[in-house]
Structure formats: C-alpha cells, structure tokens
C-alpha cells in the first residue's frame, strides 16, 4: 500500500501543477 500512496501523491502533485498552470493561463 505504501507504493500506491506514493504513486497517488506523485500523480496528485503532477496534476496540481498542470491545473495551476492552466488556471494561471
């Protein structure tokens, strides 16, 4: 489960960055 949690966090972080970029634009 540890790996899954890390994966979700990595994806969430990447998605957050993408969303922030779109919102800024």
CHARMM internal coordinates of N, CA and C (Angstrom, degrees):
IC EDIT
DIST 1 N 1 CA 1.4692
DIST 1 CA 1 C 1.5281
ANGL 1 N 1 CA 1 C 109.91
DIST 1 C 2 N 1.3173
ANGL 1 CA 1 C 2 N 115.99
DIHE 1 N 1 CA 1 C 2 N -29.89
DIST 2 N 2 CA 1.4627
ANGL 1 C 2 N 2 CA 119.23
DIHE 1 CA 1 C 2 N 2 CA 179.05
DIST 2 CA 2 C 1.5227
ANGL 2 N 2 CA 2 C 110.97
DIHE 1 C 2 N 2 CA 2 C -55.84
DIST 2 C 3 N 1.3418
ANGL 2 CA 2 C 3 N 115.93
DIHE 2 N 2 CA 2 C 3 N -45.42
DIST 3 N 3 CA 1.4734
ANGL 2 C 3 N 3 CA 118.93
DIHE 2 CA 2 C 3 N 3 CA -179.25
DIST 3 CA 3 C 1.5289
ANGL 3 N 3 CA 3 C 110.28
DIHE 2 C 3 N 3 CA 3 C -61.57
DIST 3 C 4 N 1.3212
ANGL 3 CA 3 C 4 N 115.86
DIHE 3 N 3 CA 3 C 4 N -42.06
DIST 4 N 4 CA 1.4709
ANGL 3 C 4 N 4 CA 118.65
DIHE 3 CA 3 C 4 N 4 CA -178.60
DIST 4 CA 4 C 1.5322
ANGL 4 N 4 CA 4 C 110.06
DIHE 3 C 4 N 4 CA 4 C -61.58
DIST 4 C 5 N 1.3307
ANGL 4 CA 4 C 5 N 115.88
DIHE 4 N 4 CA 4 C 5 N -43.83
DIST 5 N 5 CA 1.4738
ANGL 4 C 5 N 5 CA 119.24
DIHE 4 CA 4 C 5 N 5 CA -178.77
DIST 5 CA 5 C 1.5257
ANGL 5 N 5 CA 5 C 109.83
DIHE 4 C 5 N 5 CA 5 C -59.97
DIST 5 C 6 N 1.3276
ANGL 5 CA 5 C 6 N 116.12
DIHE 5 N 5 CA 5 C 6 N -44.10
DIST 6 N 6 CA 1.4716
ANGL 5 C 6 N 6 CA 119.71
DIHE 5 CA 5 C 6 N 6 CA -179.99
DIST 6 CA 6 C 1.5370
ANGL 6 N 6 CA 6 C 109.43
DIHE 5 C 6 N 6 CA 6 C -62.89
DIST 6 C 7 N 1.3317
ANGL 6 CA 6 C 7 N 116.03
DIHE 6 N 6 CA 6 C 7 N -42.85
DIST 7 N 7 CA 1.4667
ANGL 6 C 7 N 7 CA 119.70
DIHE 6 CA 6 C 7 N 7 CA -178.74
DIST 7 CA 7 C 1.5349
ANGL 7 N 7 CA 7 C 109.78
DIHE 6 C 7 N 7 CA 7 C -60.10
DIST 7 C 8 N 1.3279
ANGL 7 CA 7 C 8 N 115.92
DIHE 7 N 7 CA 7 C 8 N -47.57
DIST 8 N 8 CA 1.4656
ANGL 7 C 8 N 8 CA 119.69
DIHE 7 CA 7 C 8 N 8 CA -179.18
DIST 8 CA 8 C 1.5264
ANGL 8 N 8 CA 8 C 109.46
DIHE 7 C 8 N 8 CA 8 C -59.66
DIST 8 C 9 N 1.3442
ANGL 8 CA 8 C 9 N 115.85
DIHE 8 N 8 CA 8 C 9 N -42.17
DIST 9 N 9 CA 1.4637
ANGL 8 C 9 N 9 CA 118.75
DIHE 8 CA 8 C 9 N 9 CA -178.19
DIST 9 CA 9 C 1.5278
ANGL 9 N 9 CA 9 C 109.41
DIHE 8 C 9 N 9 CA 9 C -64.46
DIST 9 C 10 N 1.3357
ANGL 9 CA 9 C 10 N 116.77
DIHE 9 N 9 CA 9 C 10 N -41.93
DIST 10 N 10 CA 1.4760
ANGL 9 C 10 N 10 CA 120.05
DIHE 9 CA 9 C 10 N 10 CA -179.67
DIST 10 CA 10 C 1.5292
ANGL 10 N 10 CA 10 C 109.44
DIHE 9 C 10 N 10 CA 10 C -61.84
DIST 10 C 11 N 1.3193
ANGL 10 CA 10 C 11 N 116.07
DIHE 10 N 10 CA 10 C 11 N -47.15
DIST 11 N 11 CA 1.4729
ANGL 10 C 11 N 11 CA 120.18
DIHE 10 CA 10 C 11 N 11 CA -179.50
DIST 11 CA 11 C 1.5239
ANGL 11 N 11 CA 11 C 110.24
DIHE 10 C 11 N 11 CA 11 C -62.51
DIST 11 C 12 N 1.3256
ANGL 11 CA 11 C 12 N 115.85
DIHE 11 N 11 CA 11 C 12 N -45.65
DIST 12 N 12 CA 1.4743
ANGL 11 C 12 N 12 CA 119.85
DIHE 11 CA 11 C 12 N 12 CA -178.96
DIST 12 CA 12 C 1.5269
ANGL 12 N 12 CA 12 C 109.50
DIHE 11 C 12 N 12 CA 12 C -59.81
DIST 12 C 13 N 1.3367
ANGL 12 CA 12 C 13 N 116.01
DIHE 12 N 12 CA 12 C 13 N -43.05
DIST 13 N 13 CA 1.4627
ANGL 12 C 13 N 13 CA 119.13
DIHE 12 CA 12 C 13 N 13 CA -179.28
DIST 13 CA 13 C 1.5376
ANGL 13 N 13 CA 13 C 109.59
DIHE 12 C 13 N 13 CA 13 C -62.79
DIST 13 C 14 N 1.3212
ANGL 13 CA 13 C 14 N 117.07
DIHE 13 N 13 CA 13 C 14 N -46.38
DIST 14 N 14 CA 1.4673
ANGL 13 C 14 N 14 CA 120.53
DIHE 13 CA 13 C 14 N 14 CA -178.87
DIST 14 CA 14 C 1.5364
ANGL 14 N 14 CA 14 C 109.33
DIHE 13 C 14 N 14 CA 14 C -62.97
DIST 14 C 15 N 1.3227
ANGL 14 CA 14 C 15 N 116.99
DIHE 14 N 14 CA 14 C 15 N -43.46
DIST 15 N 15 CA 1.4648
ANGL 14 C 15 N 15 CA 120.38
DIHE 14 CA 14 C 15 N 15 CA 179.97
DIST 15 CA 15 C 1.5255
ANGL 15 N 15 CA 15 C 109.64
DIHE 14 C 15 N 15 CA 15 C -63.44
DIST 15 C 16 N 1.3275
ANGL 15 CA 15 C 16 N 116.73
DIHE 15 N 15 CA 15 C 16 N -41.66
DIST 16 N 16 CA 1.4633
ANGL 15 C 16 N 16 CA 120.67
DIHE 15 CA 15 C 16 N 16 CA 179.90
DIST 16 CA 16 C 1.5199
ANGL 16 N 16 CA 16 C 110.04
DIHE 15 C 16 N 16 CA 16 C -58.49
DIST 16 C 17 N 1.3173
ANGL 16 CA 16 C 17 N 116.79
DIHE 16 N 16 CA 16 C 17 N -43.00
DIST 17 N 17 CA 1.4640
ANGL 16 C 17 N 17 CA 120.35
DIHE 16 CA 16 C 17 N 17 CA -179.67
DIST 17 CA 17 C 1.5276
ANGL 17 N 17 CA 17 C 109.36
DIHE 16 C 17 N 17 CA 17 C -63.46
DIST 17 C 18 N 1.3283
ANGL 17 CA 17 C 18 N 117.00
DIHE 17 N 17 CA 17 C 18 N -44.50
DIST 18 N 18 CA 1.4667
ANGL 17 C 18 N 18 CA 120.29
DIHE 17 CA 17 C 18 N 18 CA -179.06
DIST 18 CA 18 C 1.5285
ANGL 18 N 18 CA 18 C 109.78
DIHE 17 C 18 N 18 CA 18 C -62.12
DIST 18 C 19 N 1.3156
ANGL 18 CA 18 C 19 N 116.46
DIHE 18 N 18 CA 18 C 19 N -45.70
DIST 19 N 19 CA 1.4679
ANGL 18 C 19 N 19 CA 120.44
DIHE 18 CA 18 C 19 N 19 CA -179.40
DIST 19 CA 19 C 1.5256
ANGL 19 N 19 CA 19 C 109.78
DIHE 18 C 19 N 19 CA 19 C -61.70
DIST 19 C 20 N 1.3306
ANGL 19 CA 19 C 20 N 116.31
DIHE 19 N 19 CA 19 C 20 N -43.62
DIST 20 N 20 CA 1.4712
ANGL 19 C 20 N 20 CA 120.01
DIHE 19 CA 19 C 20 N 20 CA -179.09
DIST 20 CA 20 C 1.5262
ANGL 20 N 20 CA 20 C 109.22
DIHE 19 C 20 N 20 CA 20 C -61.16
DIST 20 C 21 N 1.3263
ANGL 20 CA 20 C 21 N 116.76
DIHE 20 N 20 CA 20 C 21 N -41.79
DIST 21 N 21 CA 1.4676
ANGL 20 C 21 N 21 CA 119.90
DIHE 20 CA 20 C 21 N 21 CA -179.47
DIST 21 CA 21 C 1.5391
ANGL 21 N 21 CA 21 C 109.94
DIHE 20 C 21 N 21 CA 21 C -63.19
DIST 21 C 22 N 1.3117
ANGL 21 CA 21 C 22 N 116.87
DIHE 21 N 21 CA 21 C 22 N -44.88
DIST 22 N 22 CA 1.4709
ANGL 21 C 22 N 22 CA 120.21
DIHE 21 CA 21 C 22 N 22 CA -179.48
DIST 22 CA 22 C 1.5287
ANGL 22 N 22 CA 22 C 109.74
DIHE 21 C 22 N 22 CA 22 C -63.86
DIST 22 C 23 N 1.3322
ANGL 22 CA 22 C 23 N 116.29
DIHE 22 N 22 CA 22 C 23 N -44.43
DIST 23 N 23 CA 1.4757
ANGL 22 C 23 N 23 CA 119.63
DIHE 22 CA 22 C 23 N 23 CA -179.01
DIST 23 CA 23 C 1.5298
ANGL 23 N 23 CA 23 C 109.42
DIHE 22 C 23 N 23 CA 23 C -60.38
DIST 23 C 24 N 1.3330
ANGL 23 CA 23 C 24 N 115.95
DIHE 23 N 23 CA 23 C 24 N -43.08
DIST 24 N 24 CA 1.4690
ANGL 23 C 24 N 24 CA 118.94
DIHE 23 CA 23 C 24 N 24 CA -179.29
DIST 24 CA 24 C 1.5254
ANGL 24 N 24 CA 24 C 109.63
DIHE 23 C 24 N 24 CA 24 C -62.47
DIST 24 C 25 N 1.3274
ANGL 24 CA 24 C 25 N 115.89
DIHE 24 N 24 CA 24 C 25 N -45.94
DIST 25 N 25 CA 1.4699
ANGL 24 C 25 N 25 CA 119.75
DIHE 24 CA 24 C 25 N 25 CA -177.91
DIST 25 CA 25 C 1.5451
ANGL 25 N 25 CA 25 C 107.77
DIHE 24 C 25 N 25 CA 25 C -65.67
END
COOR INIT
IC SEED 1 N 1 CA 1 C
IC BUILD
